[in-house]
């Protein structure tokens, strides 16, 4: 995997569930499918200048969609739930 942290972390997921997790110091990110937990941890610490205590990852499978007469599938992607150490927070606007 590349060493560029901006290629590992794609974007922050701003969802209703994600905003409910923020008081617990948990943030949800869309990350590269090939990245492992250690790479995600280092990338978050580099980009946001915080200390990460835990990382949980999950592969989100794409959904079946239909466009006109053809069936297709949205791509699979990887989700990372990052827990920060006590006293750390990320300000997301």
BALUM-220783 format. One record per atom (N, C-alpha, C, O): atom name; x, z, y. Coordinates in steps of 0.05 Angstrom, whole numbers, plus 5000, padded with zeros to 4 digits. Atoms other than C-alpha are relative to their C-alpha. Example, Ala and Ser with C-alpha at 12.3 -4.5 7.8 and 13.67 -1.06 7.14 Angstrom:
2
<"N" <5018 5000 4976>>;
<"CA" <5246 5156 4910>>;
<"C" <5018 5000 5024>>;
<"O" <5039 5013 5024>>;
<"N" <4984 4999 4976>>;
<"CA" <5273 5143 4979>>;
<"C" <4985 5014 5022>>;
<"O" <4995 5018 5044>>;
This chain:
93
<"N" <5017 5000 4976>>;
<"CA" <5000 5000 5000>>;
<"C" <5018 5000 5025>>;
<"O" <5040 5011 5024>>;
<"N" <4985 5001 4975>>;
<"CA" <5023 4987 5071>>;
<"C" <5003 5027 5013>>;
<"O" <4987 5045 5007>>;
<"N" <4996 4975 4986>>;
<"CA" <5049 5042 5115>>;
<"C" <4985 5001 5027>>;
<"O" <4986 5022 5040>>;
<"N" <5014 5000 4975>>;
<"CA" <5006 5022 5175>>;
<"C" <4974 5016 4997>>;
<"O" <4956 5008 4982>>;
<"N" <5025 4983 5004>>;
<"CA" <4953 5078 5182>>;
<"C" <4975 4986 5011>>;
<"O" <4953 4993 5002>>;
<"N" <5023 5013 4989>>;
<"CA" <4907 5032 5222>>;
<"C" <4988 4980 4981>>;
<"O" <4966 4971 4984>>;
<"N" <5010 5018 5021>>;
<"CA" <4900 4986 5161>>;
<"C" <4987 5016 4978>>;
<"O" <4970 5006 4963>>;
<"N" <5012 4983 5020>>;
<"CA" <4883 5045 5116>>;
<"C" <4973 5010 5008>>;
<"O" <4954 5008 4993>>;
<"N" <5025 4990 4990>>;
<"CA" <4829 5076 5159>>;
<"C" <4987 4978 5016>>;
<"O" <4997 4969 5037>>;
<"N" <5014 5022 4987>>;
<"CA" <4778 5023 5179>>;
<"C" <4985 5010 5024>>;
<"O" <4989 5001 5047>>;
<"N" <5016 4989 4979>>;
<"CA" <4728 5063 5220>>;
<"C" <4987 5026 4992>>;
<"O" <4985 5032 4968>>;
<"N" <5015 4975 5005>>;
<"CA" <4689 5128 5226>>;
<"C" <4971 4992 4994>>;
<"O" <4960 4974 5007>>;
<"N" <5028 5005 5006>>;
<"CA" <4621 5128 5194>>;
<"C" <4982 5020 5015>>;
<"O" <4984 5044 5010>>;
<"N" <5017 4984 4984>>;
<"CA" <4570 5154 5243>>;
<"C" <4972 4998 4988>>;
<"O" <4956 4981 4995>>;
<"N" <5026 4999 5013>>;
<"CA" <4510 5172 5201>>;
<"C" <4987 5028 5004>>;
<"O" <5000 5046 5014>>;
<"N" <5013 4974 4998>>;
<"CA" <4459 5228 5200>>;
<"C" <5013 5021 4983>>;
<"O" <5017 5044 4991>>;
<"N" <4987 4981 5018>>;
<"CA" <4492 5260 5140>>;
<"C" <5028 5008 5011>>;
<"O" <5036 5031 5009>>;
<"N" <4973 4995 4989>>;
<"CA" <4561 5254 5174>>;
<"C" <4999 5019 5023>>;
<"O" <5017 5036 5026>>;
<"N" <5002 4982 4977>>;
<"CA" <4538 5289 5237>>;
<"C" <4992 5028 4991>>;
<"O" <4999 5048 5004>>;
<"N" <5007 4974 5011>>;
<"CA" <4509 5346 5195>>;
<"C" <5025 5014 4988>>;
<"O" <5026 5038 4986>>;
<"N" <4976 4989 5012>>;
<"CA" <4578 5355 5162>>;
<"C" <5021 5009 5021>>;
<"O" <5039 5024 5014>>;
<"N" <4979 4994 4980>>;
<"CA" <4617 5360 5228>>;
<"C" <5003 5030 5006>>;
<"O" <5026 5038 5010>>;
<"N" <4995 4971 4997>>;
<"CA" <4604 5436 5238>>;
<"C" <5017 5013 4978>>;
<"O" <5029 5034 4982>>;
<"N" <4984 4990 5022>>;
<"CA" <4638 5446 5171>>;
<"C" <5029 4987 5000>>;
<"O" <5044 4990 4981>>;
<"N" <4975 5014 4996>>;
<"CA" <4699 5406 5197>>;
<"C" <5004 4977 4980>>;
<"O" <5027 4972 4972>>;
<"N" <4999 5023 5018>>;
<"CA" <4683 5347 5151>>;
<"C" <4992 4975 5015>>;
<"O" <4973 4974 5030>>;
<"N" <5005 5025 4987>>;
<"CA" <4686 5275 5175>>;
<"C" <5001 4978 4979>>;
<"O" <5017 4979 4960>>;
<"N" <5002 5021 5020>>;
<"CA" <4669 5211 5138>>;
<"C" <5012 4974 5012>>;
<"O" <5006 4967 5035>>;
<"N" <4987 5024 4991>>;
<"CA" <4712 5148 5143>>;
<"C" <4997 4978 4979>>;
<"O" <4994 4984 4956>>;
<"N" <4998 5023 5018>>;
<"CA" <4710 5078 5114>>;
<"C" <5030 4993 4998>>;
<"O" <5043 4989 5019>>;
<"N" <4971 5004 5004>>;
<"CA" <4779 5066 5084>>;
<"C" <5005 4976 4982>>;
<"O" <4986 4966 4969>>;
<"N" <4993 5022 5017>>;
<"CA" <4816 5011 5047>>;
<"C" <4996 5008 4971>>;
<"O" <5002 5031 4963>>;
<"N" <5006 4994 5027>>;
<"CA" <4796 5007 4974>>;
<"C" <5025 5007 4983>>;
<"O" <5023 5021 4964>>;
<"N" <4975 4996 5015>>;
<"CA" <4868 5007 4950>>;
<"C" <5015 5026 5008>>;
<"O" <5034 5034 4994>>;
<"N" <4986 4976 4990>>;
<"CA" <4888 5071 4989>>;
<"C" <4992 5024 4982>>;
<"O" <4970 5027 4974>>;
<"N" <5006 4976 5015>>;
<"CA" <4895 5136 4951>>;
<"C" <4996 5023 5019>>;
<"O" <4999 5020 5044>>;
<"N" <5006 4977 4983>>;
<"CA" <4880 5206 4977>>;
<"C" <5023 5008 5017>>;
<"O" <5019 5016 5040>>;
<"N" <4976 4992 4984>>;
<"CA" <4951 5221 5000>>;
<"C" <5004 4981 5023>>;
<"O" <5011 4990 5045>>;
<"N" <4997 5019 4979>>;
<"CA" <4954 5157 5040>>;
<"C" <4979 5003 5022>>;
<"O" <4984 5001 5046>>;
<"N" <5022 4995 4981>>;
<"CA" <4886 5171 5072>>;
<"C" <5007 5025 5017>>;
<"O" <5003 5025 5041>>;
<"N" <4993 4975 4986>>;
<"CA" <4909 5242 5090>>;
<"C" <5022 4995 5021>>;
<"O" <5019 5004 5044>>;
<"N" <4979 5006 4981>>;
<"CA" <4973 5217 5123>>;
<"C" <4991 4983 5023>>;
<"O" <4999 4987 5046>>;
<"N" <5010 5017 4979>>;
<"CA" <4936 5163 5161>>;
<"C" <4983 5015 5020>>;
<"O" <4985 5011 5044>>;
<"N" <5017 4984 4982>>;
<"CA" <4884 5211 5189>>;
<"C" <5016 5018 5017>>;
<"O" <5011 5021 5041>>;
<"N" <4983 4981 4984>>;
<"CA" <4937 5261 5210>>;
<"C" <5016 4985 5021>>;
<"O" <5020 4995 5043>>;
<"N" <4985 5016 4981>>;
<"CA" <4977 5205 5244>>;
<"C" <4982 4990 5023>>;
<"O" <4990 4991 5046>>;
<"N" <5018 5012 4979>>;
<"CA" <4918 5173 5281>>;
<"C" <4988 5021 5018>>;
<"O" <4988 5018 5042>>;
<"N" <5015 4980 4985>>;
<"CA" <4880 5235 5303>>;
<"C" <5016 5025 5008>>;
<"O" <5005 5042 5022>>;
<"N" <4983 4977 4994>>;
<"CA" <4938 5285 5307>>;
<"C" <4986 5027 4993>>;
<"O" <4985 5046 5009>>;
<"N" <5013 4976 5010>>;
<"CA" <4902 5337 5265>>;
<"C" <5013 5007 4973>>;
<"O" <5028 4991 4962>>;
<"N" <4991 4992 5027>>;
<"CA" <4918 5375 5200>>;
<"C" <4977 4999 4981>>;
<"O" <4956 5011 4985>>;
<"N" <5020 5005 5020>>;
<"CA" <4878 5354 5139>>;
<"C" <5004 5020 4977>>;
<"O" <5027 5022 4968>>;
<"N" <4997 4982 5022>>;
<"CA" <4864 5405 5085>>;
<"C" <4991 4988 4974>>;
<"O" <5001 4995 4952>>;
<"N" <5011 5011 5025>>;
<"CA" <4824 5363 5035>>;
<"C" <4989 4972 5005>>;
<"O" <4979 4966 5026>>;
<"N" <5011 5027 4999>>;
<"CA" <4804 5291 5020>>;
<"C" <4985 4994 4975>>;
<"O" <4995 4998 4953>>;
<"N" <5016 5010 5022>>;
<"CA" <4748 5267 4975>>;
<"C" <4994 4971 5004>>;
<"O" <4987 4963 5026>>;
<"N" <5005 5029 4997>>;
<"CA" <4740 5193 4961>>;
<"C" <4979 4992 4980>>;
<"O" <4975 5004 4959>>;
<"N" <5020 5011 5018>>;
<"CA" <4685 5152 4930>>;
<"C" <4998 4970 5005>>;
<"O" <4999 4961 5028>>;
<"N" <5005 5029 4998>>;
<"CA" <4674 5078 4916>>;
<"C" <4970 4996 5003>>;
<"O" <4955 5005 4986>>;
<"N" <5028 5005 4995>>;
<"CA" <4608 5056 4945>>;
<"C" <4995 4971 4991>>;
<"O" <5006 4952 5002>>;
<"N" <5005 5026 5011>>;
<"CA" <4581 4998 4905>>;
<"C" <4981 4984 5018>>;
<"O" <4962 4995 5029>>;
<"N" <5017 5017 4983>>;
<"CA" <4550 4939 4942>>;
<"C" <4972 4996 4988>>;
<"O" <4968 5000 4964>>;
<"N" <5028 5003 5009>>;
<"CA" <4476 4925 4939>>;
<"C" <4994 4970 4995>>;
<"O" <5007 4952 5007>>;
<"N" <5010 5027 5005>>;
<"CA" <4441 4863 4912>>;
<"C" <4983 4992 5024>>;
<"O" <4964 5007 5032>>;
<"N" <5016 5011 4978>>;
<"CA" <4413 4821 4969>>;
<"C" <4992 4971 4993>>;
<"O" <5005 4958 4976>>;
<"N" <5010 5027 5004>>;
<"CA" <4374 4757 4971>>;
<"C" <4999 4985 5027>>;
<"O" <4986 4996 5045>>;
<"N" <5001 5017 4975>>;
<"CA" <4384 4703 5024>>;
<"C" <4987 4974 4992>>;
<"O" <4998 4958 4977>>;
<"N" <5017 5023 5007>>;
<"CA" <4331 4649 5019>>;
<"C" <4996 5000 4969>>;
<"O" <4983 5018 4959>>;
<"N" <5005 5002 5029>>;
<"CA" <4332 4626 4946>>;
<"C" <5023 5011 4983>>;
<"O" <5021 5012 4959>>;
<"N" <4976 4992 5015>>;
<"CA" <4400 4653 4927>>;
<"C" <5003 5031 5000>>;
<"O" <4998 5044 5020>>;
<"N" <4994 4972 5002>>;
<"CA" <4419 4722 4903>>;
<"C" <5029 5005 5005>>;
<"O" <5046 4988 4998>>;
<"N" <4972 4994 4994>>;
<"CA" <4482 4755 4927>>;
<"C" <5004 5030 4999>>;
<"O" <4986 5045 4992>>;
<"N" <4993 4971 5001>>;
<"CA" <4517 4822 4932>>;
<"C" <5018 5006 5024>>;
<"O" <5036 4991 5030>>;
<"N" <4982 4991 4979>>;
<"CA" <4547 4860 4990>>;
<"C" <5025 5011 4988>>;
<"O" <5024 5021 4965>>;
<"N" <4974 4991 5012>>;
<"CA" <4620 4880 4980>>;
<"C" <5000 5030 4995>>;
<"O" <4988 5046 5009>>;
<"N" <4995 4972 5005>>;
<"CA" <4641 4946 4950>>;
<"C" <5020 5010 5021>>;
<"O" <5036 4995 5031>>;
<"N" <4982 4988 4980>>;
<"CA" <4677 4994 4997>>;
<"C" <5006 5029 4993>>;
<"O" <4992 5040 4976>>;
<"N" <4992 4973 5006>>;
<"CA" <4711 5061 4996>>;
<"C" <4995 5019 5023>>;
<"O" <5000 5013 5046>>;
<"N" <5007 4980 4981>>;
<"CA" <4687 5124 5031>>;
<"C" <5018 5024 4996>>;
<"O" <5023 5032 4973>>;
<"N" <4983 4976 5002>>;
<"CA" <4732 5184 5047>>;
<"C" <4987 5022 5017>>;
<"O" <4981 5018 5040>>;
<"N" <5010 4976 4985>>;
<"CA" <4704 5253 5066>>;
<"C" <5024 5018 5004>>;
<"O" <5036 5029 4985>>;
<"N" <4975 4986 4993>>;
<"CA" <4761 5288 5102>>;
<"C" <4992 5028 5011>>;
<"O" <4976 5030 5030>>;
<"N" <5004 4973 4990>>;
<"CA" <4761 5364 5112>>;
<"C" <5025 5009 5016>>;
<"O" <5047 5007 5006>>;
<"N" <4978 4992 4983>>;
<"CA" <4804 5390 5169>>;
<"C" <5005 5030 4997>>;
<"O" <4988 5045 4988>>;
<"N" <4993 4972 5001>>;
<"CA" <4840 5457 5172>>;
<"C" <4985 5015 5021>>;
<"O" <4974 5004 5040>>;
<"N" <5015 4983 4981>>;
<"CA" <4809 5516 5209>>;
<"C" <5012 4997 5028>>;
<"O" <5037 4997 5032>>;
<"N" <4991 5003 4973>>;
<"CA" <4813 5506 5284>>;
<"C" <5005 4972 5009>>;
<"O" <5010 4967 5033>>;
<"N" <4995 5028 4994>>;
<"CA" <4821 5430 5281>>;
<"C" <4973 4986 5003>>;
<"O" <4953 4994 4990>>;
<"N" <5024 5016 4998>>;
<"CA" <4769 5380 5303>>;
<"C" <5007 4973 5011>>;
<"O" <5028 4969 5025>>;
<"N" <4996 5027 4990>>;
<"CA" <4763 5306 5319>>;
<"C" <4977 4995 5020>>;
<"O" <4953 4999 5013>>;
<"N" <5021 5006 4981>>;
<"CA" <4725 5286 5382>>;
<"C" <4994 4970 4998>>;
<"O" <5011 4953 5004>>;
<"N" <5009 5027 5005>>;
<"CA" <4686 5223 5366>>;
<"C" <4979 4994 5021>>;
<"O" <4959 5008 5023>>;
<"N" <5020 5007 4980>>;
<"CA" <4649 5188 5422>>;
<"C" <4985 4976 4993>>;
<"O" <4967 4967 5008>>;
